[in-house]
Amino acid sequence: MTTKMYSNEDLRQGRTDFNQFVPVIAHGDSWGSFGSLPTWLTGSLFNALDFGKDVGIVNYAMPGQLLRDLPDPKKFSKFNQAMTARGAPQWRALMISGGGNDLIDWIRRSPGFDLSQRILRRQDEWQDPSQGVARYLSQSGWTNLCDELMDAYVKLDALRDGNFAGMVIITHVYDYMTPRFAPVIGGGSNAWMAPAFEMAGIPKGDWTAVAHVLVDWFHDFLDHQVKARIGGFLVLDTRGGSRPAAPGTTGVSNDWANEIHLTAQGYRTLAGAKCNATLTALAATWTTGEIADAGTSPAAAALRALEAALRVSERPTPKLAKASKKATEQAPEKAPKKALKKASATRAKQGKPARKASLK
């Protein structure tokens, strides 16, 4: 089966074929677009996905984009129009690759920021060693970052509900990266995490464990907080699906092209190990016709069945190194500030409002 990538221009000019390909819309960051120059060195996770049927993805993802910005109709007017315009395809899913750049932004914030507005602690703020590598991290900063990301997901949920109530939102975690001085090849920029870890004084021997903890916290945020808040939300747990880069390397290492992006083959390996079986089960009911009302559509039923199967087959995550394990036990409470307003099992979604714009 084929996963075909389309651009907004393809959509606008009618160069899509949704008689053959099931329509999916996507947005996000470099894991959904490309993570190096030349672009073919990495490709993206979206390119590597296999749904078990022909799927056409109209993709708005680009490197550097922040999850907190994705719902903004002023910053991303073309994406917003594709979600709301008269004559838009009957999207079966909204794929989101996001949150990584937001996390990196918070990691890179200087010590001059209030502790509640950054992720890394100054050395004089480190907590007791008994807390493992979590002693280097700001729990209040993590909570506030999660609040920021939750706000973005709530807005994306409202955009989905107002236009394609039967649509599933699909996102992924990231994989366990190795903080190292391995920048974009040919991009002229520095690495993303290693410089900030070094500036914060974190011992190099703890860098990988700190990165593991942050990825695990991000998974917990998506799979527990966001899923409980918005419903119709599928998280692809991509942790541990690739061969990690060796510490201290500065270029391509195992499945990684640079510090935070996989090679094209690495993404294919990750998709095969962690994504494709789940997506094939979800997409089994997808067609090119109209989407039924939320909760009664075959897609909604498939998602409920899939989530039940995943809960039954869930296995504990392999134990990390001792320091990382201690840190994971110290993961902060990350409840959002706003009360949960709706549960996925009981949401009553309304019909589609009139659309004001046209794609052409």
RAZI-V626093 format. One line per field, one symbol per residue. psi: psi as a letter, one per 40 degrees, with the letter a starting at -180 (. if undefined). burial: 1 if it has 24 or more other ideal C-beta (glycine too) atoms within 12 Angstrom, else 0. A space follows every 10 residues. Layout:
psi: ???
burial: ???
This chain:
psi: ihhhhiiddd ddefeigedd hhhiiiiaad eecieihide ddaidddeih eeihhhhhhe iiieihdded eheddgdddd ddeeiheiig hdihhhhidd dddddddeii eeiideeidh iideeiahde eaeeeeihdd dddddddddd dddddddddd dedgdeihhh iiaaihihhi ggahheeeii idddddddde ehhdeedddd dddddddddd dddddddddd ifhhhhgehe eihiihieie ahhbehdade iiiddddddd dddedddddd ddedehaeai hiiideiddd dddddddddd ddehiihiha idddddddee hihfhidiih eiideehhii ihiiidiid.
burial: 0011111101 1000010100 1111111111 1111110000 1111111111 1010111111 1111111111 1000010111 1111100111 1111111111 1111111110 0000100111 1100110000 1111111110 1111111111 1111111111 1011111111 1111111111 1111101000 1111011001 0100011111 1111111111 1110111111 1111111111 1101101000 0111111111 1111011111 1011111110 1110111000 1001101111 0111011000 0000000001 0011011101 1101010000 0001001010 0100000010
